[in-house]
Amino acid sequence: MSLIMLIIMNLAVMASLYVALFILSNFFGIYIDQQSMSGLFMMAALFGFGGSFVSLFLSKWMAKRSMGVEVIETPRNKTERWLVSTIERLAREADIGMPEVGIFEAAPNAFATGWDRNNSLVAVSSGLLEMMNRDEIEGVLAHEISHVKNGDMVTMTLMQGVLNTFVIFISRILASMVARDRNGNTNQGMYFMISMALEMVFSLFATAILMWYSRHREYKADEGAVDLSGAQGIYYALAKLGQVPREQLALNDDYKAFGIVGFLGSFFASHPPIEARLEHIKEYAAA
């Protein structure tokens, strides 16, 4: 199902970008000349930010389908009633709109997503509800609410857009230099292959930068959880999650950066090591 959703997302992004180019050229007379530096940069920005923002606006829809999230419309039991009421209280204290609340079948984890702090989704896994007591679950929920309050989804989208833009722009410039013959003509086939290869390489560096920011953002969300519900809940929740094998904690690739935990100990990790987060929580709570 996640592969189907990814294909649909890619088609939607490409279609929206081509429609935008068509409208600019045919209705507003704005033609992007990719042979000039300014034109190439405009094209890179359009594709770089376009893909990021389409993904952001579709994030809730994608999350519900790819993660199998069941949104709680009317609570059916005590656990769901408590979950909805707790998120409602935390959202009110954080001064954000009430998020949609969902549950998905998986090992212990949770995530938040959405294009706006007043139009978000907070989802928890069945494994997390089974593993933790209510204080610990509240700490996790406060962490996710803090992501929404801080506007992390939008900030990550903007940063991704900037990085995408420069990856495309620099790759195309270097490719045009390498693919040019002695007469100054560009071999289009070589240009395409070189630019694609360079984009793949530069994307690794861009991802490293994005994940560095994601790790920084996790510390801030932990601080927000302490402010909203105290240090004990989030502290002991993370301590418990630290005992679960990391491969069981992983979310789908699109939602790792918005979960409570992700892959650890890597240059491309979306989350800091749990031990470092526990130490940071203790220091922040004691300050």
N, C-alpha and C positions, 0 to 999 in steps of 0.2 A: 504493500500500500504506500509506503514512504517513497519508493521509487516512482510510482505513478504520480504522486503529488509533486515530486521534484520535476518530472517531465512537464507537468501542467504549469508549474511555476516558471520554468525556463521559457516555455512557449508564450506565456502571458507577458513576461518581461520583454522578449524579443518583439512580440506583436505591438506592445505599447510604444516601444522605441521607434519602430518603423512608422507607426501611425503618427507619432510626434514629428518625425522628420518630414513625412508627407504633408502634414498640416502646415508646418513652418514654411516649406518651399512653395506649396500650391495656394495657400490662402493668405499668407503674410509676406510672400516674396522673399523669405529669408533662406538663402541657400548656403549650406555649410561647405566651404571649399577646403577639403582635406589636404590640399597641396600647400596651403599656407599654414604657418605656425598657429595663428589665432583660430583658423578653421579647424585644425587638427585638435587643438585644445578644447574647443567647443564640443566637438564630436566625442572626445574622451570624457568630458564632464557629463554630457548627456547620457552616455552609456554607463559611466561609472556611478553616477547618482541615480539614474533611472532604475537600474537593477536593484539597488539597495532600497529605494523607496517603495518600489512595487512589492518587494519582499516584506517590508515593514507593514504596509497596508493590508497585505494578505496573511500576516503572521498568525492572527487568531484563527482564521479559517483553516490555515495549514496545520496549526497545532492540534486543533480538534480532530482532524482527520488522520494525520500521520501518527499521532500519539494515541489515538482512540479515546480522546477525552470525552467523558460524559458530563455535560453541564447540568448542574443541579438547578432545575427550574422550581420545583417544590420539594423541600426536604422530605425524605421518606422514613427516616429513623433518627434516633438521638444523635448519632455521630454526624450525620449530614446537617442537622439543625445546629449543632454546636459549631461545626465548621463554617457555615454561612454566617452565623451570628458573630463569631470571632473575627472573621475577615471584615465584616461590616463595622465592627468596633475599631479595628486597627486602621481601616481606611478612613474612618471619621477622624481618628486621632492624627493621622498623617495628612489630613485635609486633601484627600483625593476622592474621585467618584468611586462608587461601589463597583468593584470588578465583578466580572462573571466568575463563578466558582465551579471548578470541575474536578473530577476524579478519573484517573487512568490506571489500568492494570499494569503494574510493573514493580520492580524492586524499589527499595526506599529512595525517593527523590521527589523534587517539586520544581516548578518553574513558573515564571511570570512572563507574559508577552503582551503585545498590543501597541498600536500606533500612537496612543495618547494616554496621559496619566488618568484621564477620566473615562477611558474606554479600553480597559485592559482585561486580561484573563489571568487568574491565579489557579494553578492546578496542582494537586498533590497525588501521589501514587498510593495505591492500596497497600503496598508494602510499607510505606512510611506510616500510614495510619495504624497498621498492625504492630509495628516495631516500637513506636514511641508513645510516651504518655502525653497528656494534653498540654502540659507546660512546655515540653520539647516541641510538640507540633506547633504550638503558638509561636515559639521562637523561630521556627522555620518560616511560618506564615509572615511574621514580622520582617524577616529578611527579604522575602519576595515583595512584600508591600513597599519596602524601602527602595527596591529596584524601580518600582513604578513611580514612587514619589520623586526619586532623583532623576527621572526621565532617562534612565539608562538605555532603554530600547532606541529612543530617538538619537541619543548621543552616539551609540554604537553605529547606528545607520549613517549618521553624518561622517563619522570617522572612516567607515567602510567606503563611503562615496568618495571622499578625498583620496584615500589610498588607491581605490580602483582607477580614479581619474589619472593619477600620476603613473600607475602601472601601465595603462594603455598608452598614455602620451609618450612616455620615455621609450617604451618598447617600439612604438611606431617610428619615432625619430631615429633610433639606432638601426632599426631594420631598413629604413630608407637609405641610410648611409652605406650599409653593408651590401644591399642588393642593387646598388647603382653601378653601371658599367663605366668604361672609360669615356664614353660619349655623354655621360650624364643621364642616361635613360635607366629607368627602374624596371628590373625583372619582377613582374607582378607575382609570379608563382613563388619565387625565392623570398620576396618581400612578405608574403602571407605566412610562409612557413617559419621564417626567422622571427617575425613579430609574435606569432603564437607561442614559439618556444621561449622567447624572452618574457612574455606575459606569465608563463608558467613559473619561470625562475623568480621573477620579481614578486609574484604573488606569494611566494614563500616568505620573503622578507616582510611583505605587507601583513601577512597573517601573524607573523611574530610580533609586529608592532601592535596589532589589534588585540592579540591575546595578552600582551603586557598590560594594555589598558584594562582589559577585562579582569585581570588579577587585581589591579588597583581598585577597580570598581567593587569587587567582592568584599574587600576590607571595609569600604564605605557602607555597603549593605549590611555587613555584620554590625557596624557601629549603629546604623539605623535600627537594627533589631534590638540592640541593647537599650536604645532610647525609647522604643515603643513598648517593649515587654520585659525589660530587665535582662541581665546577663546570663542567668542560670539556664533559661530555656534554650537559647541558641547554642550556648556552650556545651551542654550535655547532649543536645541533638547532634552536633558535629562530632563529639567524642564517640557517640554510638555509630555514626556513619563511618568513622575512621576504622571501625572493626569489620566493615563489610568489604569483600573483595572488590577492587576498583572496577573490574570489568562488569560487575553486576550493577554498578551505579550509573553507568553511562546512559545518557539520553541520546536521541537521534542527533546527528551532526548539527542540524539547524538550531537546536535548543540547548546545546551544551553550555553556552555562555550565559544562559538565563536560568540554569538549574541551581540547586543548593550545593551540589558537588559535581565534579567532572573528572577527567583524566588528570592525574597528578604527576609531579616529578618530571615534567617535560618542558622544553623551551617553548613549545607551542601549547602549553596547558592553558585552559580557560580559567582555571581556579588555582589559587595558591595551595600549598600543602596544608592539610588540616591542622597539623601541629603548629604551623606558623599562624594560622587563623585563631587557634585557641589561645596562643600567647598574646596575640593582638587584642583579643576580647578581654583578657585579664587586665592588660595594661590600660585599655580604654575605660573599662569599668572602674578601675582604681583611680583614674585621673580626676 
